[in-house]
Amino acid sequence: MTTKLGVGLIGTHTWADKAHLPGYKAHERVDLVAVCDIDPVRAKAMGEKYGARKVYSDPDQLIADPDVQMVDVCTPTHTHLPLSLAAIGGGKHVLSEKPLHTLAAPAFDAASKADAAGVRTKLGFTFRYSPAIRQIKRWIDDGTLGEIFHIHGFEQNSQWLDPDFPLRQVAPDAVRDKLIPSSIIGYGSHLIDLMRWLGGEFKSVASTMKNFIPDRVIRGEPGRQRILIEDGATAIVEYANGTQGMLQTSYIAVGNYPGVEIRVYGSKGAAVARLIDEFGVAETLKLATADAVEFKPIEITQDALPPGTTLNTPWPELYYRNLVRFFVDEILEDRPQECTFYDGAKSQEIVDAIIKAHYERRWVDLPAATA
């Protein structure tokens, strides 16, 4: 009989329905033990849709369930850390949506607590599980691209180019007359994780952030509000190994969601992955070499995709099926950990440094990696 991992998911709203739960339903080694939501009607509906055996409205009860071996935290941002810590305290492996916390120190602390408890963690950096990105990582590791000179990361789509499309990432107590870092937090953390995974640790950053559309509709508030949301940021990076990097995040750059593009340039070749849903295709990959500099499309074959998907599968499900498969197999087969809470803490640390670099108008150095 195939060994299965007992999974309990907390938070059954839209992202769980689009990404997390399809991943569990599609994995033959997952036993979806339970779902939990403060809205019992929604929890019951999602439980029935995806075949959960139990439904809870109290997350502590789900965490305490002896059949649950891994807890998935798919809830609002401010609840990620306390729920993850509760799962760790209960001896459960835990997957949390990002960010684990909006400050690096509590995230590092949670990573240490998980290590001490002997449980595995994974942060929901969706785009690490793009087949195109994983191919570029292999080309870097096997020397296909040679010595890496430049890594560029872009997250650019026009979700909030229209000022009347409600912006949701605004705290009720946000200061309205000062620049509020936003795209660098929501989008930048993904780019930073990819760039750090591909190129190694960041040494120093310099940056600029700006508000381009000052008057816009905020979800839950009447009419347009004047609020200085940072809707565009650019940073340059010095890697510890000498590689140069550049990243840009934007809520208002014309383009389709999710808008992620990674470019890697080395001594032997260069690769470009576009994780941008265009004409029904989730992503594309191109490669050039030093002696054949025209970029050529690289086919992403079926064996690189999660079972049951194609490049026409909606990207949230495509990437999350891969993320789920990797985490479940890491746990059941005792594989090396990847994309852990520590990685999330490092990403947040770099976001903080980029924000500081903008406000202080200088290069900011990053602490050395400790794990």
Secondary structure in CASP SS format (residue, H / E / C, confidence):
PFRMAT SS
TARGET T0000
AUTHOR 0000-0000-0000
METHOD secondary structure of the structure
MODEL  1
M C 1.00
T C 1.00
T C 1.00
K C 1.00
L E 1.00
G E 1.00
V E 1.00
G E 1.00
L E 1.00
I E 1.00
G C 1.00
T C 1.00
H C 1.00
T H 1.00
W H 1.00
A H 1.00
D H 1.00
K H 1.00
A H 1.00
H H 1.00
L H 1.00
P H 1.00
G H 1.00
Y H 1.00
K H 1.00
A H 1.00
H C 1.00
E C 1.00
R C 1.00
V E 1.00
D E 1.00
L E 1.00
V E 1.00
A E 1.00
V E 1.00
C E 1.00
D C 1.00
I C 1.00
D C 1.00
P H 1.00
V H 1.00
R H 1.00
A H 1.00
K H 1.00
A H 1.00
M H 1.00
G H 1.00
E H 1.00
K H 1.00
Y H 1.00
G C 1.00
A C 1.00
R C 1.00
K E 1.00
V E 1.00
Y E 1.00
S C 1.00
D C 1.00
P H 1.00
D H 1.00
Q H 1.00
L H 1.00
I H 1.00
A H 1.00
D C 1.00
P C 1.00
D C 1.00
V C 1.00
Q C 1.00
M E 1.00
V E 1.00
D E 1.00
V E 1.00
C C 1.00
T C 1.00
P C 1.00
T H 1.00
H H 1.00
T H 1.00
H H 1.00
L H 1.00
P H 1.00
L H 1.00
S H 1.00
L H 1.00
A H 1.00
A H 1.00
I H 1.00
G H 1.00
G C 1.00
G C 1.00
K C 1.00
H E 1.00
V E 1.00
L E 1.00
S E 1.00
E C 1.00
K C 1.00
P C 1.00
L C 1.00
H C 1.00
T C 1.00
L C 1.00
A H 1.00
A H 1.00
P H 1.00
A H 1.00
F H 1.00
D H 1.00
A H 1.00
A H 1.00
S H 1.00
K H 1.00
A H 1.00
D H 1.00
A H 1.00
A H 1.00
G C 1.00
V C 1.00
R C 1.00
T E 1.00
K E 1.00
L E 1.00
G C 1.00
F C 1.00
T H 1.00
F H 1.00
R H 1.00
Y H 1.00
S C 1.00
P H 1.00
A H 1.00
I H 1.00
R H 1.00
Q H 1.00
I H 1.00
K H 1.00
R H 1.00
W H 1.00
I H 1.00
D H 1.00
D C 1.00
G C 1.00
T C 1.00
L C 1.00
G C 1.00
E C 1.00
I E 1.00
F E 1.00
H E 1.00
I E 1.00
H E 1.00
G E 1.00
F E 1.00
E E 1.00
Q E 1.00
N C 1.00
S C 1.00
Q C 1.00
W C 1.00
L C 1.00
D C 1.00
P C 1.00
D C 1.00
F C 1.00
P C 1.00
L E 1.00
R C 1.00
Q C 1.00
V C 1.00
A C 1.00
P C 1.00
D C 1.00
A C 1.00
V C 1.00
R C 1.00
D C 1.00
K C 1.00
L C 1.00
I E 1.00
P C 1.00
S C 1.00
S H 1.00
I H 1.00
I H 1.00
G H 1.00
Y C 1.00
G H 1.00
S H 1.00
H H 1.00
L H 1.00
I H 1.00
D H 1.00
L H 1.00
M H 1.00
R H 1.00
W H 1.00
L H 1.00
G H 1.00
G C 1.00
E C 1.00
F E 1.00
K E 1.00
S E 1.00
V E 1.00
A E 1.00
S E 1.00
T E 1.00
M E 1.00
K E 1.00
N C 1.00
F C 1.00
I C 1.00
P C 1.00
D E 1.00
R E 1.00
V E 1.00
I E 1.00
R C 1.00
G C 1.00
E C 1.00
P C 1.00
G C 1.00
R E 1.00
Q E 1.00
R E 1.00
I C 1.00
L C 1.00
I E 1.00
E C 1.00
D C 1.00
G E 1.00
A E 1.00
T E 1.00
A E 1.00
I E 1.00
V E 1.00
E E 1.00
Y E 1.00
A C 1.00
N C 1.00
G C 1.00
T C 1.00
Q E 1.00
G E 1.00
M E 1.00
L E 1.00
Q E 1.00
T E 1.00
S E 1.00
Y C 1.00
I C 1.00
A C 1.00
V C 1.00
G C 1.00
N C 1.00
Y C 1.00
P C 1.00
G C 1.00
V E 1.00
E E 1.00
I E 1.00
R E 1.00
V E 1.00
Y E 1.00
G E 1.00
S C 1.00
K C 1.00
G E 1.00
A E 1.00
A E 1.00
V E 1.00
A E 1.00
R E 1.00
L E 1.00
I C 1.00
D C 1.00
E E 1.00
F C 1.00
G C 1.00
V E 1.00
A C 1.00
E C 1.00
T E 1.00
L E 1.00
K E 1.00
L E 1.00
A E 1.00
T E 1.00
A C 1.00
D C 1.00
A E 1.00
V E 1.00
E E 1.00
F E 1.00
K E 1.00
P E 1.00
I C 1.00
E C 1.00
I C 1.00
T C 1.00
Q H 1.00
D H 1.00
A H 1.00
L C 1.00
P C 1.00
P C 1.00
G C 1.00
T C 1.00
T C 1.00
L C 1.00
N C 1.00
T C 1.00
P C 1.00
W H 1.00
P H 1.00
E H 1.00
L H 1.00
Y H 1.00
Y H 1.00
R H 1.00
N H 1.00
L H 1.00
V H 1.00
R H 1.00
F H 1.00
F H 1.00
V H 1.00
D H 1.00
E H 1.00
I H 1.00
L H 1.00
E H 1.00
D C 1.00
R C 1.00
P C 1.00
Q C 1.00
E C 1.00
C C 1.00
T C 1.00
F H 1.00
Y H 1.00
D H 1.00
G H 1.00
A H 1.00
K H 1.00
S H 1.00
Q H 1.00
E H 1.00
I H 1.00
V H 1.00
D H 1.00
A H 1.00
I H 1.00
I H 1.00
K H 1.00
A H 1.00
H H 1.00
Y H 1.00
E H 1.00
R C 1.00
R C 1.00
W C 1.00
V E 1.00
D E 1.00
L C 1.00
P C 1.00
A C 1.00
A C 1.00
T C 1.00
A C 1.00
END
